Amino acid sequence: MKTDSIPLGFLIHAGVYLAVVGLCAGLALSHDPPRHWFVWVAAGWGIGLGAHALAVWRARVQDGASGPSAPPPSSPPRPRSWRRCRCRRTPSPGGCPWAR
């Protein structure tokens, strides 16, 4: 994952969310009298979008992503072969042996 921008998967998720909720809102509000059922669609899907945003944020924090206002890292970056094992939460050379 690139650490300098928002992941493409999240941007697609947010774009589809906005398009679908917008279409649902237009459909619901075009009736006479207007019905507001689209709020439930927006709230339900919004929970999923919020969980996706939280996962993206946690991955960026765990990977050590630095934004424009963040101070430079105090230690040199690790080699690519040194990854954090997600199942045990400990660093292991070559990545997680159980994830292969």
C-alpha positions as CSV (number, residue, x, y, z in Angstrom):
1,M,0.0,0.0,0.0
2,K,1.3,3.5,-0.8
3,T,1.6,5.5,2.3
4,D,1.5,8.9,0.6
5,S,-2.1,8.9,-0.6
6,I,-5.5,7.5,0.2
7,P,-5.8,3.9,-1.1
8,L,-7.8,3.5,-4.3
9,G,-10.1,0.9,-2.8
10,F,-11.3,3.3,-0.2
11,L,-11.8,6.1,-2.8
12,I,-13.9,3.7,-4.9
13,H,-15.9,2.7,-1.8
14,A,-16.6,6.3,-0.9
15,G,-17.5,7.3,-4.5
16,V,-20.0,4.4,-4.9
17,Y,-21.5,5.2,-1.5
18,L,-22.1,8.8,-2.5
19,A,-23.6,7.8,-5.9
20,V,-25.9,5.2,-4.5
21,V,-27.1,7.3,-1.6
22,G,-27.6,10.3,-3.9
23,L,-29.7,8.2,-6.3
24,C,-31.7,6.7,-3.4
25,A,-32.3,10.2,-1.9
26,G,-33.4,11.5,-5.3
27,L,-35.8,8.6,-5.8
28,A,-37.2,8.9,-2.3
29,L,-37.6,12.6,-2.3
30,S,-39.3,12.6,-5.8
31,H,-42.4,11.0,-4.4
32,D,-45.3,13.0,-3.1
33,P,-45.2,13.1,-0.1
34,P,-41.5,12.6,0.2
35,R,-40.3,9.6,2.1
36,H,-37.0,9.5,4.0
37,W,-36.2,5.8,3.8
38,F,-32.8,6.6,2.2
39,V,-31.5,7.8,5.6
40,W,-31.4,4.1,6.7
41,V,-29.4,3.2,3.6
42,A,-27.0,6.0,4.2
43,A,-26.7,5.1,7.9
44,G,-26.2,1.4,7.4
45,W,-23.7,1.8,4.6
46,G,-22.0,4.7,6.4
47,I,-21.1,2.3,9.3
48,G,-19.3,0.1,6.7
49,L,-17.6,3.1,5.1
50,G,-16.6,4.3,8.6
51,A,-15.1,0.8,9.4
52,H,-13.2,0.9,6.1
53,A,-11.9,4.4,6.9
54,L,-10.8,3.2,10.3
55,A,-9.0,0.2,8.8
56,V,-7.2,2.5,6.3
57,W,-6.2,4.9,9.1
58,R,-4.9,2.0,11.3
59,A,-2.9,0.5,8.5
60,R,-1.3,3.9,7.8
61,V,-0.4,4.4,11.4
62,Q,1.0,0.9,11.7
63,D,3.0,1.3,8.5
64,G,4.4,4.5,9.8
65,A,2.9,6.8,7.2
66,S,3.9,10.4,7.7
67,G,1.8,13.3,6.5
68,P,3.0,16.7,5.5
69,S,2.8,18.0,9.1
70,A,4.4,14.9,10.8
71,P,7.9,15.1,12.0
72,P,10.5,13.0,10.2
73,P,11.0,9.5,11.5
74,S,13.7,9.1,14.2
75,S,14.9,5.8,13.0
76,P,15.9,4.6,9.5
77,P,13.3,2.6,7.6
78,R,13.4,-1.2,7.9
79,P,14.3,-3.3,4.9
80,R,11.4,-4.5,2.8
81,S,12.0,-8.1,3.9
82,W,11.3,-7.1,7.5
83,R,7.5,-7.1,8.0
84,R,5.3,-7.1,11.0
85,C,3.6,-10.5,11.5
86,R,-0.1,-9.7,11.9
87,C,-1.0,-12.9,13.6
88,R,1.5,-12.6,16.5
89,R,2.1,-8.8,16.3
90,T,5.8,-9.3,16.5
91,P,8.4,-8.4,13.8
92,S,9.7,-11.4,11.9
93,P,12.2,-11.4,9.0
94,G,10.5,-12.3,5.7
95,G,7.0,-11.7,6.9
96,C,4.5,-13.9,8.6
97,P,5.1,-17.6,8.0
98,W,1.4,-18.4,8.6
99,A,0.1,-16.0,6.0
100,R,1.7,-17.7,3.1
